[in-house]
Amino acid sequence: MESGKYDRLITIERYTVSKNAMNEDVQTWAPLGPERAAAKIPISDGERFRADEVGSQATDRFRTRWDEFSGTVNTKDRLICEGKTYEIIGTKEIGRRKEVEITAATRSD
């Protein structure tokens, strides 16, 4: 993919558990490597009606260059793009360590 196609900045975060001063577990999200450029490809969007509520969800694919961090992304991680937090649904390597394609979903309600 041409570099001009990487027109969005994304942050990938990994769920971590650490200890505080009282030796209690503290659950947080920590960035997995630096912010990176990616291409955003919309896949689908939809609305659901349930219990008098409207909920909408968008599913997108993000393509970014493969590196030591992006090569380890999995479904336990999350992705942030343009202020929206996405749940990662799946990942796959494109080419031999060339790109990583991340499929992710976000709720817009």
BELSULCOR-V246766 format. One line per field, one symbol per residue. ss: DSSP state (h for helix, s for strand, l for the rest). A space follows every 50 residues. Layout:
# BELSULCOR-V246766
ss: ???
This chain:
# BELSULCOR-V246766
ss: llhhhllsssssssssssslllllsssssssllllsssssssssssssss llsssssssssssssllllhhhlllllssssllsssssssssssllllss sssssssll
